[in-house]
Structure formats: structure tokens, C-alpha cells
Amino acid sequence: MRELVAAKLGVDRGLGQRAELGVRCPLVLALAFLAACGGANPAPETTPAAAAPARAPGRAHGGAVRADAVVTGRPIVPADWQFSDKVAPVTAAHAMVVSAHPLASQVGRDILRGGGNAIDAAVAVGFALTVVLPEAGNIGGGGFIVYRDATGRVRALDYRETAPGHAAHDMYLDSSGHLTEASLTGHLASGVPGSVAGLYEAWKTYGRLPWPKLVAPAITLAEGHVLDAYRSRSIEAEAERLAQFPASRRQFLVNGHAPPAGTMFRQPDLARTLRLIADSGPDVFYRGQIADSIVAEMQRGHGLITKNDLKGYRAKWRTPIQTTYRGYTIYSMPPSSSGGVTMAEILNIMEGFDTLPAFGSAHYLHLEAEAMRRAFMDRNRWLGDPDFVRMPLERLLSKSYAAELRAQILPDRATPTPPFQASEGWGEDEGTETTHYSIVDADGNAASITTTLNGGFGSAVTVQGAGFLLNNEMDDFTGAPGQPNQYGLIQGEANAIAPKKRMLSAMTPSIVLDRNGNLFMVVGTPGGPTIINSVYEVIVNVIDHKMTLADAVAAPRINQQALPDVIFLERGGLTPATLDSLKAMGYKLQERGRQGDVQAIQQTAAGWVGVADPRHGGGASGY
């Protein structure tokens, strides 16, 4: 079953239709056309040059970092890359919302247009996604916000789930010491949800509009909205798991299958729950009627969450991770997310190369893969819940440490990841069914938000009478040192289960400032172990390769996470010559489906540009 769930989470998802379309980016079309003629044009401001020699894929700087890296050669993108002509950027003069569902983005836009700020919109979009994106949108899960206000102050809010008070170190092992399926599906898989507390804390601190007004659009959607093709397919992909639980079966399935696209999808129990939250805020969820429903559901299915667990939950404000890259400033999420620290390490390593090979070339991917490998090795050894684990963050984030790691990279050979050692601890990530949304309001406040249920539809358990799914975040903890989890990641003691502990995450909601300190990008993605690398790739595609945001999001992605020691790549994203060269360097390669679902905003001369990843069914909406 563990293998079955993993396979299902990797199934390619179909593309949904956007509710709002912009003009397709000419550069993407040009890339595809020119690639068919033997090579794509370089992005603007990039000077074509001879390809870098095999023995020197990049030059490490000896002093100050160049403002711009010199990129040698034209981008190498397969002529038939499937997303080259599917990007629909949306431009708006004042404000922008980009999320994984067009209806949720429209909710956020309407809140902004009605006088709300970025946090008001974040709350409204979060509740709307609970309704229209059931596989990942959540009030039964948790997440993170990185927020920058118009004055330039940046804060990070951690509303990650926590382990119940009765959780135990070896609770998912059988008598032989092997992992069971209990951390994946069913009541024992759930951590204490944080989303309602987190959204309320953000609103209480920064919100402008009345709380009930922010929940109201989600109530309307729960009373009925048209199910699109993407959501129908996502329900069908998990129908077998959902069918195991009566409330899930009633809410999501018709005769054992997903409702077809075009169905008026009604969720009356969820609408009632949202009305209670609109009227009473988080108290009803953590202390009142909804808390009683959660505890009753736990008792029915032998879960662990108690009323005391719910009463004791708190969202926490934290200091964001801050780093620089070629004069740009990047803010991202600190632990209990590993995203900001790990991405900063990758950026710091890559920043030392003043000369970069062409995008899509084997030598460029070699540098990226080796930087990713080293950052993930540190991530998995050192990072965890800061309330439980001491971490050498100052060293991990330093440019001098990055220089040490950079010096280890061989010019033309892969350097295998060392074998797993339980004493060092290899961590794990949340599942692929996470969701991200990015928001900028008319005053220049920006919010980058990533939330998750973990696997698709979380634990598959819907709280009876309440209409929302519970997470399966307990699988993000170390279940058994040295044994791979459902995503192939090897895990260790730094992320071991302990009562009230937050499980380590890879979510990487990020905000980028330009060289003058002005808001430049808001970006993030779901994708489990791929999240960190996907966000990194979009950022450097814009900064180093001078891609438009649309091109940067559509471009092929790779993932190297130390263990398993493989470069995962999107099917059809690399040319045969690049694949052959990487194999000759000693890399193991594995093609798979789409990586990530980036939702991003960039400030340009034309205003805010919003891009929803063409890999999935999101949408951008602004005014």
C-alpha cells in the first residue's frame, strides 16, 4: 500500500482551464521555434558565446560577486517541450493574486479590490482553497507565511502541524522494526492542524477587513461550485483511499468514482463548519464544536488527537531566513521548514560561479545538481523543529561555508552522496499535494503562503459532520532511521517523533527584492522533496538567465536531493545529448512527471505580472 500511495502521488495530473487569460509570452514561443531550428535564442541581455569547455563548466570567483553572471551559450530546450506555449501570464497595474485554482485567485482579487490588504486576501484565499482544492487546500493541515509589509519589514509565520501529546518515537513500526502504513492513511496519520490558528493570527496582526467577510466567499463556494476537469481527475486518482472512510466517500465520490467535470459540487457539512469559523474564529475549531467533532472522529478511528492537543496549539512568528544572490535579497521560511536554509545554501554555492554554462546544458545541470546535493546533505543532517533541535544556522548560511562546499565540486564528474549513517540523520519532506499562493496588494504589501495536507487528500479521513479532510503529516517525521519513506527519502533522528514537535518541512514560500531593495518577486510551489529546488530554479532563471517570469516557470526542472542519489527530471525536459553527457559524468537519471506547481508574481515596467504554473490548473487574477 505504501508503494501504491507513492505511485499515485506521482501520477501526472491533467491541465485545468484558466478563468482569466493573458497574452501568451512571445519569448516562450520563440524558444520553442528556435529550438526546432537547432537552438533557442538567448534571453534578452545575454550575449551568446562558445560553450564552456568540459573541464571548466563554471568559474568560481576570487573576490566580489559579479552583478550578473556571464552565461555561455544559448539555452538548450527540447523543441517539443510540452509547456513552452502553455503559459498565460496576467498583468495588472495595482494588485495580483496567483493560486492553484482560478476561483480562489478571483476571491483574493475581490478582497483586494474591496479594500482588503495582502493578509486579508491570504485568509480569504486559504479558506477558498479548502473548498475548491480538496486534495491540498486545507483547514485540516498547516502551513507557512512569509510576509513583507510596505515599510519593508519581513516576518515569517509558522503554523505547521504538531505531533499529538500521545505520539511516540516508534509508533509506526511493526514488531520487526519495519514501517507500517498507519502514517499514510487513516486516523493515526494526523498531526494537530494549524491552518485556522495561523490564518487567524496573521489576520489579527495585519488584517484590515472584518474576519467574517474573509470567510464568506469560501462558504458560498462550499454551497456549490462547478467542479473542473483537473479536480475531478485528482479525486479519481485517490478514490480508492477516500472510499475507505464513510464521510470521505459521501463527500467526494459518486458510486465509488469522482464526480465528472462540470458537476455542481456541493459540500454542505464544510459550509456549516466555515460558518462556525466565520462567526467564532479559531475558538470553535480548537475548543468548541469543531474540536469536539475532531476528537470524536479520532475516537472512531483510534487516532491520537485530543481536546488538550487542540487547546494547546499555537502558531508562531519567526525570523525569516535572509540571503543575497548577485545583489538581490531573498527572504524565505526558517525552521520548522528546511526550505529557506537549504535554498540559501544552493544559491550561495551557485553565486560563486561568475561564468555559467547555458541553461539546459549538461555542465550547468552538473553544477546545480552538486549544489543541491550538498545543501540537502546539510538539510537532512541538521534541520528540525527549533524548539527541539539545535542548528548551526549561521555557518550553514555563510558565504565562506558555501565556498568550502563549492570547492568540493569536480569540474566534470558527479560526486556520489556518502552512504547513510543513522547517527547523522537524513530527514524527509511533506508530500506532493501541497499548495502555494502569492499575493501583492495595491500598497505593496506581499504575502507568500504555502500550505499542505501532506499526501493527496491527506489521511483520506474526512471529519464526520464537519466536511474537511485531516492531514497525514505524521509521515513527515522519522519513522525508522535508515528506511526510505514513501518519497524515497532516508530519514534520521533529527526529525524523530516527539509529542508537540513540528515535523520538518521543505515548503519554501519566498519573497525577492531587487538590487535597489524594491519588491521584485513573490514565489513558491508545492512538490514535496522538489519544492526547494523548484523555487531556486525559478529565481535563478529570472536573475541569471534573464527569462521572463512566464519562461522561468515553464522551463524544465530537475531535482537532486542527496538520497536517493539520482537526478530526477521532468519527462521530455532535456535533450538526448544532455542526457548522454550527464550519464557520462556518472549521474543516475530518472524521468518522471511534472515537478511542482509554481505560483509567482513579478514586478515589471508594465505592472505586476502573475503566472500560474501551466503544469496544473491554477490561475492568476489582478486589477
N, C-alpha and C positions, 0 to 999 in steps of 0.2 A: 504493500500500500504506500509506503514511504516513497518508493521509486515511481509509483503511479502518479502520486501528487506532484512530484518533481517534474515528471514528464508533462503533466497537464499545465503546470505553471509556465512551461517553455513553449506551449503551443502558440503558433503565430496567430495574432488577432487581426480581424478584418478592419478596414478603414471605415470610419463613420463619415457622414456628410456634415460639413460645417454649416452653421446657421448664417454666418456672415463671411463673405469672401472679399478678399482684397485683390489687387493686381498681382499676378504671379511675378516673382523676381526674375528679371531678364538674365541676370548672371547665371542662375541655375540652369536655365535653358541653354545658355551659351556654353556652359561647362559640358553638358551632355552632347551638344552638337560638335564642339571642338574635340572632345574625347574620341568621338567617332572618326575624326579626321587624323587621329594619331596623337592627340594630347590636348588637354584643356588649356585655355588661356590662363595666365597668371591673374590673380586678383589685382584690382587697382593698386597702384603704388609699388608693385612688386616687379623687380627687374629680372627678366629671365637670365639664367646663367647656366653654365655647364653643370651637369650632375656632379655631386660630390664624389670623390674617389672612395672606393670600397674601404680603404684603410682609415679614412678620416670622415666619418659621417657627420660630425659636428665639431666645432672648435670651442673649447671651454675658455672663457675669458680669464685674463690675468689681473684685471683691475675692475673699474666701474662697469656696470652693465650697460650695454647699448640701449638706447631708447627703443630701437626697432631691431629685431633680428634680421639678418640677411638670409633670405630663403633662396636656395639654389635650385632652380629648375621649376618647371610648370607642374601644377597639381596633377596627380595621376588618379583619375576617377574612371571606373569602367563605363564604357559608352552606354550601357543599358542599366546603369544604377537606378533602382526602382523608385527612389524618392526625388530624383533630380527635377521633375516637373510637377511635383505634387504639393509644393509649399504655397500657402496662401497668406502672405503677411497682411496685417491690418494696420493702417496708420491713423492716428488720432492726434489732435492738437493739444488736448488737455489732460486726459487720463486714459489708463489702459488696464484691462484685466485679461489674463490668459489662464485658462484652466483646462482640465481634461474632459470637460463637457461644455458644449456651446450654451446650454441653458443656464448652467452655473455661472459662466462668464457674463451672460446677459444680466443675471441677478446682481452681480457685483457692479457692473456698469451702471445699472439703475440706482443702486445705493449711492454711488459716487455722484451721479448726476443730480440726485435728490439732496445733496448737501453733506453726505457722509464722507469720512476720510478713509485712508487705506485700511485701517484696522476695522472700521465698520464693515467695509466691503469684505475683508478677510473672514469675519464672523459669518456674514451672510452667505458667502461662497462655501464656507466649510459646512454649514448646515444643508445647503442645497446639494452638495456632493453626497451627503449621507443618503439622499433620496435618489438622485439620478445616476450615481456611480456606485452601486451597492457592492461591487467587488472590492472597492478600495476606499471610497468615501466613507466617513465613519463618525459615529459618536460612541462606538464600542471599542475604539482604539486609542491612538495617541499621535503625537507629532511634535514639530518644532516650528518656531517663527524666528526669522532674523528681520529686525525692523529698524529702519533708518528714518528719523523724522526730518522735517525740512530744515532744522537747525544744524543737522549733521551728526546728531547723537545716534549711536547704534547700540541696540540691545538684543539679546537672544532669550527666547522663552522656551523652556524645556517642559513639555507636557507628555513626555514619554510614559508608557505604562510601567507599573511596578509589579514585582512578584508578590503574590498574596502572603500573608503572615504565616501561613502553614506550609509554604513551599519548602522543599528540601533539596539538598545538593544532588542526590542520586534518584530523584523521584521518577525519572523516565527510563530507568534501567530495569531490565528483567533480571532473573536470577543468575543468568550467565554474564551479566555486565554489558549487554547489548541494548542499544536504543530501541524503545518501542514506538508505536505510532501515536501515543497519547499526547505528545506535544504538538501534533499536527491538526488533528480533528477531534472535536468533542470538548466537553466542559473543562477537562483538566488542562487544556492548552491555553487558557486565557489568563492574561495579566489584568491588573486593575486598570480600567480605562481612564485616560487623562484628557480626552478631547474637550469635553464640556467644561471642565475646570480651566483648561488652557485658554479656550476661546473667551470665556468669561473674564479671566484675569487680564487678557490683552485688552478687552473692551473696557473693563473697569479702569485701567490705567490710561488708555489713549482714545477710547471711543468717544463719539460725538452724538450720534443719534440714539434714541431710546432702544433698549435691548429688545423689546417685543417686535419692533419694526424690522429688526435684522433677522429674526427667526421666521417672520411671516411668509416670505417668499417660499421657503422650504415647505411650510405647511401646505401652501397652495399646490406645489409640485407633488407632494405626497398624496393629496386628494385625487390627483390624476395628471399624468403627462404621457406623451407618446413615446413608447419605447423604440429606440433606434436600432439599426442593424448591429452595430458594434456591441451594445449592451445585451441584445438578445443572444449573440454568439458567446459572450463571456458567461452568461448564465448557463447556457447549454454545456459549455466546457466543464462546469462544476456541478452539473445536475445530479450526478451520482452521489456526491458528498452531501449536497443540500437535501437530497431525498431521505437521508438517514434521520433527519430531525423534523418532527411534525410541524413546528412553527415555520421552519425554513421551507418545507415542502409546500405548505399552504401559501406562503407569501410569494415564492419565486417560480413555482412550477405549475404547469397545466398538463395533467395526465403524464407526469414524470418528465416533461420536457419544458424548455424555456418558452415563454410566450413569443410569438413571431413578431418581427419588426412591424411597427405600425399599430401595435396593440395599445389601447389606453391602459396604462399601468397604474393601478390604484393600490395604495398602502395605508389603509385606514388606521391600523394599530400604530404605525410610525407617525401618522399625522396627529394622533392623540398624544403621543409622547412629546412631540415637538410643541404642542400647545401647552403642555405642562411646563416644559423648559422655558417657553416664552413668558409664561405667567410668573414662574417662581425662580428662574435662574438655576444655578447648579445645585442648590439645596435639595430640590426634589429628586435630582439624579443621585446624589451621594448620601442623602439622609432620609429622603421621603419615599413617595410611592414608587418611583422608578427603581430606587435602591432595593426596595422590597421585592420587586419583580426580578431583579438580577439575582438576588440571594435565593429566591425560590427556584429560579432556573438552575442555579448551581446545585441546589439540594436535589433536584430531579435527576441531574446528570452526574452527581458525585464530583462536582468541581470544588474549588478551594476558596473562592472569593466570599468574604463575609461582610456583614454590615460595618464592622470595625475597619476593615480594609478600605471600604468606600469612604467612610467618615474621615479617615486619616490621609486620604490622597491630597497632595498639594502640587500645583505647577510651580516651577522655579525659574526666576530670572537669573541669567548667567552672563558672563562677559564673553562676547563673541571672539572667535579666532580672527586675527587680522594679519595679513601678509601683503607683500608688494610683489608685483611682477612687471618688469620693464617700465616702471613708473606708474603703473595702475595700482590701485589699492583694492584688495578683495577682503570682504567680511563674510564669514561663514560660521557654521554651528560648532560649538565646542562639545566635549563630552558632557552627557552620555552619548552623544553622537561622535563617531570617529571621522565624520565627513570633512570638517574643516581642517583638522590637523593633517589628515592623510593627503588631501588635495594640496595643502600648502607645501608639504614635502615634495610632491611631484612638481609643482610649479617652481620651487626653489632649485630643484635639480635641473630642470629644463632651462631655467633662466640663465644658467651658466654657459649655455651654448650660444655664442654670438652668431654662428652660422648654422642654419638648419637645412637639412635636405628637404626636398619637395614633399608636400602633403601627399600621402598615399604611397610614398616610396618605401622600399624595404628598410633603408637606413634610417628614415625618420621614424618608422614604426619600431625599429630596434631601440632607438633612444627612448621613446615613450614607454615601451614595454619594460625596459630595465629600470626606468624611473618609477613606474608603477609598482614593479616587483619589490623594490627596496622600501617604498613607502608603506606597502601593505605588510611587509615583514615587521616593520615597526608598529604599525597599527595593531596587528594581531598579538604582538608581544606585550605592549604597554598599556593599551587604552581600555577604559571601562567606566563604570559609574564613578564620578569624582567623589561621591560620598563614601565609597568603599575601596577605591584603588588610588594609590599614589602614582603620579605620572610625570615623567621628565619633560614637560611640555616646552620649557624654554630651550632645551637642547634640540628637541625634535623640530622646532620651528626656526632654528637658527640657520642663517645663510652659510656659516662656516661648517656646520654639520652636513648640509646639503653638498658642499664642495667635497667633503670626505666620501660621501656616497657616490657622487659623480665620478670621482677618480677611480672607482671600482669598475666602471663600465668599460668593457672591452670594445675596441673600435668595430669589430666585425664578427663577434661571436656572442651567443647567449651565455649567460652565467646562471646555471641551474639554481633553483631555490634549495637551500640546505634541507636535509630530512627533518621531519617534525620531531621535536623534543618536548615532551609533556611539561617539563619544568619551565619552558619559555612561554607556552600558551599561544595557541593560534585561535583567533576569535572568529565570529561568524556575523552574518548580516540578516536584516529582515528580508522578507520575501519580495517578490517582484510586483505584487499587487499593492503598491503604494501609490500615492498621487501627489502631484505638486501643483501649486498655483502661484502666480506672480501678479503683483498689483502696484500701480503707481497712481496717486491721486493728483488733483489739479494744483495742490500746494507743494508738490514734490516729495511728499511722504511716500516711502516704498516699503512693501512687505513681501518677503519671500517665505512661503509656507510649504512644508512637506508633511504629510500625514500618512498613516498606514494602519491596516488591519493585519499586516504581515502577509500570509499567503492569500490567494484569491478567495474572497468571501470569508477570510479569517478562519475561525474554528469551524465554520459552517453552521454554528448554533445561532439561531435567532431567539432572542428573549421572548418567551411566550407572552402575548398580550401587549408587548411593548414595540415590536416591529423592527428592532435593529439587531444587527449581527455583532457578535463578540469576536474579539481578536484571537489569534493563536500566537501571540508574541512570546510565550514561554519557550517556544522553539528557538528563539534568538539567543537564549542562554547556552552555556556549555552543558551539553547533556552527558557526554562521555569523552574525556580527553583522548585525542588520537583517532577518534572515529569521525568520518565525514558526516555532515548534516545533509539535509535534503538538497542543498545547493552545491555540494561537493566541498564545502569549506571545512578545514580541520580546526578544531576548537580546543581551548585550554582553560586553565584555572583563573586567569584574569577576568573572565566573563562567566564564572561559575554562578549557579543559582544560589541566592540567599534571600531571606524574607525582606520585603520592602525595597529591594535593589532594582534599579533600572537596567534593563538588558541593553547591551551595546548595539548601536545603530550605525548605518552607513549614510543616512539621509544628509544631504548637503545643500540646504537652502542657502543661496548666496547672493550678495549684492556687490557690484563692481563700480568703483569710482574711476573717472578718467584722470589724466595726469595733472589736471587743474583742481582735482578734488570734487568735481561735479558728478552727480548720479549718471551712470553710464549704462549699466545692465542690471537686471534682476532675473535670476535664473535658478532652475532646479529641475529635478526629474525623479520619478520612481525607478526601480530596476534592481533592487536587492544588491548583490555584490558589485553590480555595474554602476551604481549611482555616482560614486566618487569620480570614476574615470570619465563618465559621460559629461558631467558638469565641467570637469577640467577641459575636455576636448572642445566643447562649445566655446569656452572662454578663449582658449588659445587659437582656435580657428578664426575668431574675430580679431584678436590682437596681433598674432604673428602672421597669419595668412591673409589678412585684410579681407576676409569674407564678409558679405552682408550677413545679418542675423539669420535670414532665411537659408542661405547657403550653409552657414555654420551648423544649423540644426539639422538640415537634410543630409549633411555629409556622412559617409560611412564611419562607423565607430568600432573600436576594439576594446577588449578588456583583458588585463593581466592582473591577477590578484594573489600572486606568490604561490599559493596552493589552491587547487591543483596547478601544477606548473605547465600551463597551457595558455596560448593566446587565443581567446575566444573572439570570433569576428562575425560580423553580420554577413549572412549569405549573399554572395554576389558583390560584396563591397570592395574587394581587392582584385587587381588584375592577376592573371596566371603568372606573369613574370615576377610580380611582387611576392606571390605565394611561394614560388620556387626559391627565390632569394632568401626568404625567411627560413625556409626549411634547411637550406644550405648553411645558414648561420647556427643551426641547432635547435630551432624552435619547434615545438609541437603545436599544431594548429587545429582548431575545431570550429567549424562553421555552425551557426545556429540562427534562430530567428531574430526578430528586431530587438535592438538594445535601447531601452529607455523610452521615455515619453516626455521630452523636454518641453517646458512651458516657459517662454522667455520674453523679456521686454528690453528694448534698447532705445536710448535717446539718440536721435539723428537730427540733421538740419530740417527735415520735414516734420518733425514731431516725434511722438512715441510710436515705435513700431512693435507690434505684438506678433509673436509667432508661436502657434501651436504645432507640436511635432506631427508631421504627416504620417508617422508610424501608427498613430492611434486616432481616436475620434474626438479630439479636443477642439477648442475654438478660442479665438481672441475677440474681444469686444471693447471698444473705446468710444470716446466722444471728444 
